[in-house]
Amino acid sequence: MNLQDCKPWYSCGEAEAVTAFQKKRNSDNDLVVNGIEIYRMKIDSKVTSRFAHNVITSRAVNRGNAHKEVFFDVELPKTAFITNFSMTIDGITYPGNIKEKEAAKQQYEKAVSKGQTAGLVKASGRKTEKFTVSVNIAAGSKVTFELIYEELLKRQFGKYEMFIKVKPKQLVKDFEIEVNIFEPQGISELEAEGTFITNDLQNVIRKTFSHKKGHISFKPTLDQQRTCENCSQSLLDGDFIVKYDVERTTPDNLQIVNGYFVHFFAPMNLPKLPKNVIFIIDISGSMSGREIQQTREALLKILDDIKEDDHFNFILFGSDVHTWKETLIKATPENLDEARKFVRGIDTKGLTNLYGGMMKGIDMLNAAHEGNLVPKRSASIIIMLTDGQPNVGISNTQDIQTHVKKAIEGKYTLYNLGFGYGVDYNFLEKMALENKGLARRIYPDSDSALQLQGFYDEVSNPMLRDVELNYPENEIADVTKNSFKHFYDGSEIVVAGRLRDINQNSLTVDVKGEGANDALSFTSQQDKEQTAKAFQEQEYIFGDFIERLWAYLTIEQLLEKRISATGEEKDNLTAEALDLSLKYKFVTPLTSMVVTKPEEDENQAAIADKPTEGTAQAAPIVAQASPVHYVHASNPTWYTSVDGDPHFIISVPQKEDAICFNINENPGAVLRLINDPVTGITVNGELIGDKKVNNDAKIQNTYFGKLGIANKHLDLKVTVTPEKITIQNETGKTTFTWLDSVTVQQESLTLIINKKKSLVLSMGSGASFVIVLHQVWKKHPLHRDFLGLYTLESHKLSEQTHGLLGQFFHPIDFAILEIHPGSDPKKPDATMIFKNKELIVTRGWQKDYRRDPEHGIDIPCWFVHNNGAGLIDGVHTDYVVSSLF
């Protein structure tokens, strides 16, 4: 500092002090967001023998001068089980209690009935589940949140991976990630990386490992957290990933502690088994556009990785079933070149004959084995990809499962890939598990091709088949799954069990499997003293970790078996998994965790459930002094729709939430719902009213009594009323009634009528529409029959699409602030920030009638008032048009 820069009334030293004070004050202000400062956040992970125990602690203080709501919002891996959660407010701790789901629900509803508010604790992402809870605290009060979860780290591509989601959403004075790893076999490699890590942050990651111990820490300063100098936004937003592997001097490792054992099996340097792969690909009309393009992309990459000893073939199913070759063929360079030409020409057409495609693939594998066209020592795999539900041939999913299981007879492994959200994922998962495979959802995104290829990479290198790990029956009380169809390169088989005698000192295991050249067979033995010697470093060990690992793995496998079980078997599996979940305090799909404050405190009751891949939840809702209902998981099929009086529902998948609004217009008005000038598709709807006008009502009930769907490029029009469906094109008109069960398959049109219920319509390669028929008693004095419209695969329409529904086919975003009690105690109000506008919205429910036209399913959403004012472009009268077409 130069002397001339100093003010005359204080010294340069004083000026520097003032500047430092101002910088500190600005820095302190940066830490406070909406009156709340998170002054400490730590993610503390201890990993012992692949089993991870994770503690997330967040400490916050209300710097405002009034009550404020503090949110604890974290994401954890889908494979993890929450084991504990607590809130400590001004020194008083409110713990979570894990109970059977129904008992937890009753405790939750009891709290709600007494006027306490609720935090909802469930949501699901691609790899993670979101845990969100909030609490209202007084000015100056402090709160500490602590969440504990555990998981068994899986080995893939030769490494164990631990995934930590980092997203504090604001600058944190004291932020830290600490990971301690202890592996009795010794650690061979250790790495840590983050998707948000810049070059400057790279040096903040501290990593050390020596023999059995590994340590990683990440503790950025405030300035290192900033997106730029003097910015108040945090860089910490992304994935922090730890990867490691262990030393392997033997094919397996057996550990015994306090009457429980865990056995890790991962042999190295085995020759690869030749594989026989049938790719069964859905080419129905719904796969058109980006889906089929990404499928072609992935298959071409997969063809580059197929080994010359492998055999393969492609089966395509739309309305009909087509094969590339009549039988499996060897992956010679010439055959691979021919296969690439075939894949490049794959296009979409027709409906979804999933059963036909599956049976053709199984028959082809059977014929190849019976005719000795494939090596005896080889692994046979079926990979099936679909984006929809079967609707040609046998379409009953239970019947398909029965036929497929009977045809495979345990000989082959079935992997089912469900593309997007239109699939019946539970059906795909059940069918795969019954046939020693698994199901995987492929998310509709720009990286879908990489997801497909990544799955193939996991199963592309089988090393052994029919692997069995056998333990002395007279010494073992319980054991997890110990026979496996395939062992893949870079993976690991894990078996855990409980010994009959807690004092037993040793255990012997016999391992058998079929390799590429010969059978694998060996005996392994471990005694308790060897394990005890390996685990002398107690500071790295958390509790009875092998016992908890056994419980975790047992519950996971019982829940998996439960998916395909029925009747008494399912009841027994459920009871056993529930008992273990409660004993070891795991939040699983059978249990919930409730945090309820004392009755004299009016603040918070919260419930946490474990989502499954076939289900997802609405985004978390928290109200200040009014109850929020317990929300059940529901199928995550994202869509836009208009139904009822007329209620518009706009799904916002990235928020796992929805926005809704009503349009109030007079009977006879025609509304422009969808208009896409690029594909030529338009959808308009004409309103009808009740039979009698209610003069006392401020707003008359109206519904859609007629829908017009057209494609001007194809000169095609479809008119739908509650009485009939009319198709009009250049050749004339065709009319059907709702009493018909009809499938119309033309080059540019697919129409499926489900008698008296609904119809599915698609034109060309555009979106698909589901129209639901609502029928009332014919002699009803007031109501009439009406229609509901649901749009699927709206991404197939262009970016220029508009209309009351169409404008929301493009990605939208919004934020919810200032949630507070509304006029209805069950429906809180809030401020929605949308396109830089502030809208007053109300939390409510609308009905989805696609699967249940009579009763519907409740969909939670944020309701925008006054005909969607501020949400829709312009005003609602801008969408009134002169006629249906």
Steps between C-alpha positions, in 0.01 A plus 500: 500500500635845406500778762294731282220241502452542875212711629615784726292390798659155544830331437584255221501220754148595598396507129629149450310388808179657368549332162557166670190557712291582191628190320414287802152656524442435126628147544266444795209633297583250224448218748140594574229394252137585580610573856663158551872430535630143466820538698614136493445202274694176520468176308685233698535157336657189648542201269596164647517196273291676228224589750456877528362684803427864411409787732385834358489782754371850429491785752303818433397817683213743441669841454167673437277680748199270454421129475657341190474164333825304476534228239716189517516372143742221402521233234621149573561192282200287406685194630528648851275445800441789742564382856445813707404865489473759774444873546651687794344841563642722773647197673191279483526193269202363307597151380355299215316176574499224240172311494299269280356716222138488615590578863716790386215632289264490801749688719548757224127551448446533875750787505332660198154471659625707794594789275870423473665552164687241301820467305484257214813297452505321167597556140698306243758592237705300250759370748382658820210547739432836655449541874338834586370619832449847644430659833386845609733657757499825694730795434849424632426129544730227377415161352717195432386239250666157493426230243664157503482251217682179410571313178708215363731635231475303176803418286469591133770517234760401759425769760270573794323832466356723770277779376448816708263771378628846592247783489494732804323770287688779677844584632588309818759634742619153600442240227673162503490156342703233678526138386687230693538157340618184669550184294666193662621381157690825448415791269658480153376834360299799618368801312255785557343738250211741478290626212521850652874489572691781324876514455519721810300251704698198382771565758240525779433125473740323737556129433723247676501122524737245643433125510163457678413867557387774266405859578342775289406848612355801321474824698474810280522848648221753445691666216564163336126426510407815306416487129703821457677759714248674729218276367252363751415192287658165593707287263412192703228350284556154357633152567799409718611148411746276683634190323734234629595134473667246727803273477413151370753226569225233505169469309298565816503647849305368799448698824339388829395735783271423798316209341452661157704461183543671164657334198633703205566314174673671204755276320747674271662415166241248384444449126174654380204279426363532146151648515185456295296821496151555364404867472120533500411856399163679510445683167138602559391849396558642847875434460522737203718809503772535759438161668568289191788725397668454838430126489674475161790704639540271801475179295771621262733566796411160647587330169849652527545321835369154407779240500561263210422195716152639576175418318215748462181598319238776491125458537273798435140517612229745402161363399696213344830332590802521270845341533830602347615138452311174546744384768785630715814568300864539595639851542745488211618833351285436192190422706556806719520724192173353373345550847600868497316551171194330646507713816530824302181403317290425810186714496171509688159371402192352661392410851674300775511120461733449794391141558574403140846653515587329829386156391685527169822582685465210745418257218809617311728441799346156559557405135861623512581287804313194375673524162846554656529832313653666807781378731393279791710709733336836436262745667162567340339839560179669384491881500154643434431872450150653495347842558134403531254235604399186305185547289525237221480123538504401865484833681416387854827551688439213745448261208817624330702446820366145534578406138848657507600330826378163372687542170833611654495230772793663682738444207558862400527838669244766406576870526209741441569862416206740534542812285334803663197519728232345282605145584350275764825481693364266767410247228846525338674463836293202608555318171877563512538389862307179430763423236817575699547847354405854588314801362645844441327823411652694210426867563383699195781752473786606276718220645251214450735332249780509759265351761421209266863445415600530867258225597635272229856564621401367845395161358726479195778294661371187677787305659308219673153355489300295752707615798421339836650582841411222745541514879457217754124478561546384859702815582287766324174640641434747217671582173426748223481405132789263425442385140546731201435446131801708389807667643608802294850642468559794735207412728487315833274238655414566865345242735430563869366272768436424864673215681312263729772530765607855579828362636586304185864565413522405130295448184563304182343579161494299179486707179397359163442655158530435127776687319592544134743207498408287801313487829616715789504333840684583822460503877564805716530527878523786748521505878374766739851582629615599150208739466553640849865566420400683182255721690727629776459865395172555687471870419414404143230252599136595567302263722415147388556585135498141366172430680351817348644411159328160525171666598529755217569233239229268635235774494603607150468144368172427683349814346625389160345152539178663620457676164431176314339307788126453559265382775643342812858512372474878455349540847786302657766697314332826602484398867866395508623817325284716729634334817860559391427858390357581842769316694788672320315832457510521119251713305394256228188480280331325797586755768477874554672739736301763688638806677227651720545786746330506842129584485541835673730611218298584190768461240597180327422141420694337218489161331763331282432214261730297278405545132546222245592530132143422393372789711579864558365777715392856479744771600517577871232727645528673834242729660537725800180436689286271290522128425639346184369155416701181509588439136522153349741421219352489153625409154731770364343536156545868418243656267279803443125462514163668516201324656196570713372855534746563306807450720842535334794306652855586392766252610843645579723188508818674613310622807313169537196721549210649306323830436126518438241759399139519384350680201153646552322564169143473375355183345558497125843665522777322309847512662832463319682233703794407277633654179827384343571667164797272434332158533163643395322361808223700665265407784192709582222435749139617512341563840158378609306590814269323739147417384363776722657836576553570870408868523633523856851390404759766416672262255315242291645149472641428155669193353642392167221344295690486172869476407646559155849363424645576159822472302484747211810351337322164471156648426370300795232592754365305797188617684421347838174542692355295788292317236737427211844533342525621140811476283506716189768498231523542123330165442192581711361449851507204739294499818526286813302501824628462856336155502770380259832346603703595196864533392558707185851482358575717197822646371432839658249410773474269797169483688417259783152512656456341843127433515308762702822617668765679297681521171864546400579702189823589322555667163821452303805531725343758730380477859244247622169600656283312748134604506299381801121460479304609807148359502225596743156357562297581190208632707722718718313831542815711471817341363596385150759258359831675427863441394847538649823546299846375602811569290787251504841534331450872452875536434427369149329829418711798394628787712250726322204316654255725682145498638357473850678163536760523225693793645596278794657226285824695524704474825378744763627590843355661808581562864269482801553750783322622814271204560229605746149401613223552247126542534467121501703353791589199285627710206790737573563805281841603367678737264609347170781666303436428133664692212602773749136543607361441849178295501288411804440123482324243714603141565220273384411180320366417155384167364684279248234276342714307252520177697179539701240695297241462776688618811831637374829535686586814699791698356646769731568831324543875546174665390524831309187712539303723260509287185874441528577873497875559505570136415359478147622735228255785457148455637273197470269666247792511254451124464135508398469405129209500260464128427628152582730493196 
